Structures are given as structure tokens and as C-alpha cells.
Amino acid sequence: MTVLVQALAPRRRAVGNLAYAAAVVVGGSLFIAGLAQISIRLSVTPVPITGQTLGVLLVGGAFGLELGVAAVLLYLAEGAIGLPFFAGGESGVSLLGAASASGGYLWGFVVAAAVVGWLSRRGWDRSIRSSIAAMLLGEVVLYAIGVPWLIAALDVPLEKGLELGLYPFVIGDTIKLFVAAGLLPPAWRLVNRRDRT
């Protein structure tokens, strides 16, 4: 099944399609980087609340598995080489390392985008109900990687890890989940309406 960025792709020869895919990947990485600058630090957790999760869910859902993962990996590479693309303008490869409380969330973005992208390829981004389910699964995967990583990085017990790495984010990430899920089905309706005219 086609994903949103494929439905919007210009009908051209292979070279044009490759250029379009490259532009989509770069655009997706910059979109996530832009949302990462929406960053709130709380005293109760070393991990900031950011807009990154919204960006990752939207990129995964709109781009599909391959392009979504490529965009997130490019985003991580951009931040690792020193571009101020991580939360609050931070950068550096150390943020992706095992000792970083945020590292698991950053790597979890790749898997979350893959899961949401895979589900979108199967049409889960076409209705609000299935889109919510896809985004929720993406969030679950993100926390399944991020929280254990944080626990290991900080050497804290499970309950403390949940206090630091899950509980402060539930409300905000639920809102982001609903925003992401709410944008894709209407986008598909616009694409389908355009194709009918």
C-alpha cells in the first residue's frame, strides 16, 4: 500500500524519484530537528520534554518504514556530528551513548518510526482509529527502549526509572499521539480528493 509521501510524489523517471526521496528524508530530519527545539526541562527528570516525538510519529506515518527510518537516522547523524539538532540545541555523539539518560529515547525514535511506518504501509494511517493505534504502538516501542536504557544509564531501580523516564511524559506524549493520529487521515482525504479531480 502507498504511504502519504509516495502519493504526493511527482510522476517522473527514476532519477527524479531518487531526488524526491532524498529531499523527503532531509526534510523529515529537519522537521524532527525543528520540533526538538521545543524543549522543556523539568526538575524531576534528566530527559527533557520535547516535540521530537511528534515529529518522529508524523515522519514514520507519512513516510513509511524505509524513508521514515532514513529520516530519523539522518537526524541522529546530524546531531551526532555537532549540528544543534537535539533537544534544546544540544549535539554530540555522547548523547547517543550508553551513559546518556536520553540515548535510549533517541535510538528508540528509529524503531518507533519503523513500527509506525510499517503500519502506515498497511493502511493504518487512513482512519483515525487505526492511526491512533499505530501511534500508540510507536510510543510503546519508544518507551520500551528508552526507559530500560535510562535505568541502566543512571543505575536506578525500575520504580525510580519509571518516575524519571515514563510518568512525566505520559500526558504530553498522549497529546502528541492524538495530534499525529489526527493529521494523517485528513491528509489522505485531501490527497484522494485531489486525485479524483
PyMOL commands that set and color helices and strands:
alter all, ss='L'
color gray80, all
select helices_A, chain A and resi 4-8+14-36+52-80+87-89+93-96+103-121+128-154+158-165+167-196
alter helices_A, ss='H'
color red, helices_A
select strands_A, chain A and resi 39-40+49-50
alter strands_A, ss='S'
color yellow, strands_A
deselect
rebuild
show_as cartoon
